[in-house]
Amino acid sequence: MITLDTLTDWHPLSGSIVLRSSDDRVRRVRVYLNCMEPTPLFVIGHTSSDDGRPVKAPARFLCTMPAGLEELEFYAAGDVEIGADHTDRVVYYQSTEGETYWFDGDGESFTTIHERTPRNEALEWVQFQSEQNQKRMQAVLRAEMDEQLAAMREEYGRQTGVHGGEAPQHPKSQRPGKAPSPDGRRLDKPGNRVGVAPVDAAGSGVDADEPAGGEEEE
């Protein structure tokens, strides 16, 4: 669907069109073109002659508009003059450049302008002192917290050996020895008797049935 809106807003592109601006700031220019056939467009510039009169400079190619309704958009500063390659082209254009819109109101306004309350220097001074006290309190709390954290790190490092501390030496558990067999031999494994001589029950190296030295048999 092709929408042209109001036909009286479309103007023939006879020779060239000048899109004027109130200042030299860069702005976005939007032009709607309705071409009967593909039409090359050019930007026409101006220079000053020796006597100061404006003279048209060589045209600079802008683009080629296809047949039909198309939109052309670009950025430019100041007045912009656009023209086709020759004047017998059937081209209509529409642009909102330089147009001003206004609306007639009924005089009733729903806007309320906010008025700034006058400054109260005494209140501002109290607020400033309160902020300073709060900052000092936060600094004291932060120092106390840092001190407590440092003490906790030192205690933790002393107990675990972390952070340069020495780890405590835990005593090794003593494994109970194996009881000897009744005949004085040690049992390493069930059913095995290894390497221990029989225990002398008398403890003197003599036969237990013989009397000890210095005693006579009656």
C-alpha positions in Angstrom: 0.0 0.0 0.0 1.3 3.5 -0.9 0.2 6.3 1.4 0.6 9.9 0.1 -1.4 11.7 2.8 -2.3 15.3 1.7 -1.6 15.8 -2.0 -1.1 19.5 -1.6 2.0 18.8 0.5 3.7 17.3 -2.5 5.7 19.8 -4.6 7.3 19.3 -8.0 11.1 19.2 -8.1 11.7 21.9 -10.7 15.4 22.4 -11.0 16.4 22.1 -7.4 15.0 22.5 -3.9 16.6 24.4 -1.0 16.2 23.1 2.5 16.9 26.0 4.8 18.1 26.0 8.4 18.1 28.7 11.0 21.7 28.0 12.2 24.8 26.1 11.1 24.4 23.1 13.5 24.4 19.6 12.0 20.9 18.2 11.8 19.1 15.3 10.3 17.4 16.0 7.0 14.6 13.8 5.8 13.0 14.2 2.4 10.2 12.0 0.8 10.5 11.7 -2.9 8.0 10.2 -5.5 9.8 9.6 -8.7 8.3 8.4 -12.0 11.6 6.8 -13.0 15.1 6.3 -11.4 16.5 9.7 -10.8 20.1 10.7 -9.9 20.2 13.5 -7.2 23.0 15.9 -6.6 24.0 18.3 -3.8 24.5 21.8 -5.2 27.1 23.9 -3.3 28.0 27.6 -3.5 31.3 29.5 -3.4 32.2 33.2 -3.5 33.5 34.9 -6.6 36.3 37.5 -6.7 33.8 40.3 -6.2 32.1 38.5 -3.3 29.0 37.3 -5.2 27.8 33.7 -4.5 28.5 31.3 -7.4 27.3 27.7 -7.7 30.1 25.2 -7.2 30.3 21.9 -9.2 27.4 19.6 -8.1 28.3 16.6 -5.9 26.5 13.3 -6.5 24.2 12.3 -3.7 22.4 9.1 -4.7 20.0 7.6 -7.3 16.4 7.4 -6.2 14.5 4.4 -7.5 11.1 4.8 -9.1 8.2 5.1 -6.7 7.8 6.5 -3.2 11.1 6.5 -1.2 12.6 8.3 1.8 15.9 10.0 1.7 17.7 10.8 5.0 21.1 12.3 5.7 22.9 14.8 8.1 23.9 18.3 7.0 24.7 21.7 8.5 23.1 25.0 7.2 21.1 25.3 4.0 21.1 22.3 1.7 20.2 22.5 -2.0 19.3 19.3 -3.9 18.6 18.9 -7.6 18.1 16.3 -10.2 20.3 15.6 -13.2 18.0 17.6 -15.5 14.8 19.6 -15.1 12.4 17.4 -17.2 12.4 14.7 -14.5 8.9 14.0 -13.0 9.8 14.1 -9.3 7.6 15.3 -6.4 9.0 15.9 -2.9 7.8 16.5 0.6 9.8 17.7 3.6 9.2 19.0 7.0 12.3 21.2 7.0 11.7 24.7 8.3 8.0 24.1 9.1 6.6 25.4 12.4 3.7 23.9 14.3 1.5 25.6 16.8 -1.7 24.9 18.6 -4.3 27.2 20.0 -5.0 26.5 23.6 -8.0 27.3 25.7 -5.9 29.1 28.3 -6.3 26.3 30.9 -3.1 24.9 32.3 -2.5 21.7 34.3 1.2 22.4 34.9 2.4 23.7 38.3 5.9 25.2 38.5 7.8 24.0 41.5 9.3 26.8 43.6 12.5 26.0 45.4 12.3 26.6 49.2 14.8 29.1 50.6 17.9 27.8 52.1 18.2 27.3 55.9 21.8 27.7 56.8 21.3 26.5 60.4 19.7 23.3 59.2 22.4 22.7 56.6 25.1 23.1 59.4 23.3 20.6 61.6 23.1 18.1 58.7 26.8 18.6 58.0 27.8 17.9 61.6 25.6 14.8 61.6 27.3 13.5 58.5 30.7 14.1 60.0 29.8 12.3 63.2 28.5 9.4 61.2 31.7 9.2 59.2 33.8 9.2 62.4 31.7 6.5 64.0 32.1 4.3 60.9 35.8 4.8 61.0 36.0 3.7 64.6 33.8 0.6 63.9 36.0 -0.3 61.0 39.2 0.0 63.0 37.7 -2.2 65.8 36.6 -4.8 63.2 40.0 -4.8 61.6 41.7 -5.3 65.0 39.4 -8.2 65.8 40.0 -9.9 62.5 43.7 -9.6 62.9 43.5 -11.2 66.4 41.4 -14.0 65.0 43.8 -14.6 62.1 46.7 -14.7 64.6 44.9 -17.2 66.9 43.9 -19.4 64.0 47.4 -19.4 62.5 48.9 -20.3 65.9 46.5 -23.3 66.3 46.7 -24.7 62.8 50.2 -23.6 61.6 48.7 -21.5 58.8 50.1 -18.0 58.0 53.6 -18.9 59.4 52.6 -20.4 62.7 53.9 -23.8 63.9 51.4 -26.6 64.0 51.1 -28.4 67.4 52.7 -31.8 67.7 50.2 -34.4 68.7 51.5 -37.3 70.7 51.5 -40.6 68.8 49.4 -43.3 70.2 51.3 -46.3 71.7 50.3 -49.6 70.2 50.1 -52.3 72.8 52.7 -55.0 72.5 51.9 -58.6 71.8 51.9 -60.9 74.9 54.4 -63.8 74.8 53.3 -67.3 74.7 53.4 -69.5 77.9 56.7 -71.0 76.9 58.4 -67.7 76.4 58.1 -67.5 72.6 56.5 -64.6 70.8 53.7 -65.2 68.5 53.9 -63.1 65.4 51.2 -64.9 63.7 48.7 -67.5 64.8 50.4 -70.9 65.0 54.0 -69.5 64.5 56.7 -69.3 67.1 59.8 -67.4 66.2 63.1 -66.3 67.5 62.7 -66.0 71.3 64.6 -68.3 73.7 62.7 -70.0 76.6 62.5 -68.0 79.7 64.5 -69.4 82.7 62.0 -69.7 85.5 64.8 -69.8 88.2 66.6 -66.8 86.7 70.0 -68.1 88.0 71.1 -70.4 85.2 71.0 -73.6 87.3 68.5 -76.3 87.6 65.6 -75.4 89.7 65.7 -78.8 91.5 69.3 -78.2 92.7 69.9 -76.3 95.8 71.4 -72.8 95.6 75.1 -72.3 96.4 76.0 -72.4 100.0 73.2 -74.8 101.0 73.7 -78.5 101.6 71.2 -81.1 100.9 70.0 -82.8 104.1 
